[in-house]
Amino acid sequence: MDAAVKGPVWIDPPRFWAAVAGKSDDEVNSLLEHISELWQRADVEALRRFDFVTCVGYPYRRAFGSGPEQAA
């Protein structure tokens, strides 16, 4: 777990829709709530287990030294 993680969870739409195909609205809502809980706990390893999660945090911050928290 990385408690320092801030920023969004990036989801690949085609993979997400493939993962939820055939599921009921309640199942999809439950999945999204579970992902939200993992994000709030900053459980990056658990988030990365989902095939449709492509990135957690700001992907360019490390490479270019930029990001919302450095813009201030």
C-alpha positions as CSV (number, residue, x, y, z in Angstrom):
1,M,0.0,0.0,0.0
2,D,1.3,3.5,-0.9
3,A,-0.3,6.1,1.4
4,A,1.3,8.9,-0.6
5,V,-0.7,8.2,-3.7
6,K,-2.8,11.1,-4.8
7,G,-4.7,11.7,-8.0
8,P,-7.1,9.8,-10.2
9,V,-7.5,6.2,-11.1
10,W,-7.2,5.9,-14.9
11,I,-9.7,3.4,-16.5
12,D,-9.5,2.1,-20.0
13,P,-13.1,2.4,-21.3
14,P,-13.1,-0.5,-23.7
15,R,-11.6,-2.8,-21.0
16,F,-14.1,-1.5,-18.4
17,W,-17.1,-2.1,-20.6
18,A,-15.9,-5.6,-21.5
19,A,-15.5,-6.4,-17.8
20,V,-19.0,-5.2,-16.9
21,A,-20.7,-6.6,-20.0
22,G,-23.8,-8.6,-18.9
23,K,-23.7,-7.4,-15.3
24,S,-26.6,-5.7,-13.7
25,D,-26.6,-2.1,-12.7
26,D,-26.3,-3.1,-9.0
27,E,-23.2,-5.2,-9.8
28,V,-21.6,-2.4,-11.7
29,N,-22.3,0.1,-9.0
30,S,-20.9,-2.3,-6.4
31,L,-17.7,-2.6,-8.5
32,L,-17.3,1.1,-8.8
33,E,-17.9,1.6,-5.0
34,H,-15.2,-1.1,-4.3
35,I,-12.7,0.7,-6.6
36,S,-13.5,4.0,-4.9
37,E,-12.9,2.4,-1.4
38,L,-9.5,1.0,-2.6
39,W,-8.6,4.5,-4.0
40,Q,-9.5,6.1,-0.7
41,R,-7.3,3.6,1.2
42,A,-4.6,4.2,-1.4
43,D,-4.3,0.4,-2.0
44,V,-2.5,0.7,-5.3
45,E,-1.7,-3.0,-5.5
46,A,-5.3,-4.0,-5.3
47,L,-6.3,-1.4,-7.9
48,R,-3.7,-2.7,-10.3
49,R,-5.3,-6.2,-10.2
50,F,-8.2,-4.9,-12.3
51,D,-7.4,-5.3,-16.0
52,F,-9.2,-2.0,-16.8
53,V,-7.2,0.2,-14.4
54,T,-4.3,1.5,-16.5
55,C,-2.7,4.0,-14.1
56,V,-3.1,5.2,-10.5
57,G,-2.0,8.8,-9.8
58,Y,-0.6,11.3,-12.3
59,P,1.3,9.4,-15.0
60,Y,3.5,12.3,-16.1
61,R,4.5,13.7,-12.7
62,R,7.4,11.3,-12.3
63,A,8.7,11.6,-15.9
64,F,8.4,15.4,-16.3
65,G,8.3,16.7,-12.7
66,S,4.8,18.1,-13.2
67,G,1.4,17.6,-11.7
68,P,-1.3,19.5,-9.9
69,E,0.4,19.4,-6.5
70,Q,3.6,21.0,-8.0
71,A,1.7,23.8,-9.9
72,A,1.2,25.9,-6.8
